[in-house]
């Protein structure tokens, strides 16, 4: 990754810190806004665009909190055993060590800011995932998550 530790930088709408276009698993456009290299490893913030319905498998971050802020669209987020419907302006924290899962459930486009505290291996995870043209199979996706400090513990949310 490029050295972004020096100075302050304004990142515009639809702009990535590294001025790169990326799509996680070839499907999920994502712009990095703040990375661990700028914050002593304390924070990673990204904006993701969901042009399709769905989300990741249920997983847990043993050492990171994950915060979601919906900009556009409709999402369902489960944190622990609780399910929440989120729309524009809504937010939720998935505390570290608490299983969670989310899905874009609305018609049309969804956009969310997602933050990780501390940044951990998440930038490396997303960089690796952008090199994959599709979502890997169950065992492969579990291995990818594990290599970056997460644990897959269940399937994605079913889309009703």
C-alpha positions in Angstrom: 0.0 0.0 0.0 1.0 3.6 -0.7 2.4 5.5 2.3 -0.5 7.8 3.4 0.8 8.6 6.9 1.9 12.2 6.2 -0.5 15.2 6.2 -4.2 15.7 6.0 -6.1 14.8 2.9 -9.7 15.5 2.0 -11.4 12.6 0.3 -14.3 13.6 -1.9 -17.5 11.9 -2.7 -17.0 8.8 -4.8 -13.2 9.1 -4.2 -10.8 6.5 -2.7 -7.8 7.5 -0.5 -5.5 5.7 -3.0 -7.4 7.0 -6.1 -8.3 3.5 -7.0 -11.5 1.9 -8.2 -12.0 -1.5 -6.4 -14.7 -4.1 -6.2 -14.6 -6.7 -3.4 -15.2 -10.2 -4.9 -15.7 -8.5 -8.2 -19.2 -7.3 -6.9 -19.0 -4.7 -4.2 -17.6 -1.3 -5.1 -15.7 0.1 -2.2 -13.7 3.3 -1.5 -11.2 3.5 1.4 -11.6 6.8 3.2 -9.3 6.4 6.3 -6.7 3.6 6.7 -4.7 2.3 9.6 -1.5 3.9 8.3 -3.0 7.3 9.0 -4.2 6.4 12.5 -1.5 4.3 14.1 -3.6 1.3 13.3 -6.6 2.7 15.2 -9.2 3.0 12.5 -10.3 2.0 9.0 -13.3 3.7 7.4 -14.7 2.6 4.0 -17.7 3.4 1.9 -19.3 0.5 0.1 -21.9 0.5 -2.6 -24.3 -2.4 -2.9 -25.9 -2.7 -6.3 -27.2 -6.2 -5.5 -29.0 -7.6 -2.5 -27.2 -9.7 0.1 -24.1 -9.5 2.3 -21.3 -11.5 3.9 -21.5 -14.7 6.0 -22.2 -14.3 9.7 -18.8 -13.7 11.3 -17.1 -12.4 14.4 -14.1 -10.0 14.9 -12.5 -11.1 18.2 -10.4 -7.9 18.4 -12.4 -5.2 16.5 -15.5 -3.2 16.8 -17.4 -2.7 13.5 -19.7 0.3 13.0 -22.2 0.7 10.2 -23.8 3.9 9.1 -26.4 3.7 6.3 -26.2 6.5 3.7 -28.7 5.1 1.1 -30.9 2.1 0.8 -32.3 -0.5 3.2 -30.2 -3.0 5.3 -30.8 -5.6 7.9 -28.1 -6.1 10.5 -28.0 -8.8 13.1 -25.8 -8.2 16.1 -25.8 -11.2 18.5 -29.4 -12.4 18.6 -31.0 -9.0 17.8 -32.2 -8.0 14.3 -32.4 -4.4 13.2 -33.8 -2.7 10.0 -31.6 0.2 9.0 -32.3 3.0 6.5 -30.6 6.3 5.6 -29.1 8.0 8.7 -29.3 4.9 10.9 -26.3 3.3 12.5 -25.3 0.4 14.7 -22.2 -0.9 16.4 -21.2 -4.6 16.3 -18.9 -4.8 19.4 -15.8 -7.0 19.2 -16.4 -10.7 19.9 -20.1 -10.4 19.1 -21.3 -12.4 16.1 -22.9 -10.3 13.4 -24.1 -10.3 9.8 -25.7 -7.8 7.5 -27.5 -7.7 4.1 -28.6 -5.0 1.7 -32.3 -5.9 1.4 -33.7 -2.9 -0.5 -34.4 -2.4 -4.2 -31.9 -0.3 -6.0 -28.6 0.9 -4.6 -27.4 0.9 -1.1 -24.5 2.7 0.4 -22.9 2.4 3.9 -19.9 3.7 5.8 -18.3 0.9 7.6 -15.6 1.5 10.3 -13.3 -0.9 12.1 -11.7 -0.1 15.4 -8.8 -0.9 15.5 -8.0 -1.3 11.8 -6.4 -4.7 12.2 -6.0 -6.7 9.0 -9.1 -5.3 7.4 -7.3 -3.2 4.7 -5.3 -6.3 3.7 -8.5 -8.4 3.7 -10.3 -6.0 1.3 -7.2 -5.8 -0.9 -7.0 -9.5 -1.2 -10.8 -9.8 -1.8 -10.6 -7.3 -4.6 -8.2 -9.6 -6.4 -10.9 -12.4 -6.4 -13.4 -12.3 -9.2 -16.1 -14.0 -7.2 -17.1 -14.9 -3.7 -15.1 -18.1 -2.8 -16.8 -21.3 -1.7 -17.6 -21.9 2.0 -14.3 -23.4 3.1 -12.3 -20.9 1.1 -14.1 -17.8 2.4 -13.8 -19.1 5.9 -10.0 -19.5 5.4 -9.8 -15.9 3.9 -11.6 -14.5 6.9 -9.4 -16.4 9.3 -6.2 -15.2 7.7 -7.3 -11.7 8.4 -8.4 -12.0 12.1 -12.1 -12.9 11.6 -14.1 -16.1 12.1 -17.0 -17.2 9.9 -19.7 -18.8 12.1 -22.7 -19.1 9.8 -24.2 -18.4 6.4 -25.3 -15.0 5.0 -28.7 -13.7 5.9 -31.4 -15.3 3.8 -33.2 -12.8 1.5 -36.9 -13.1 2.1 
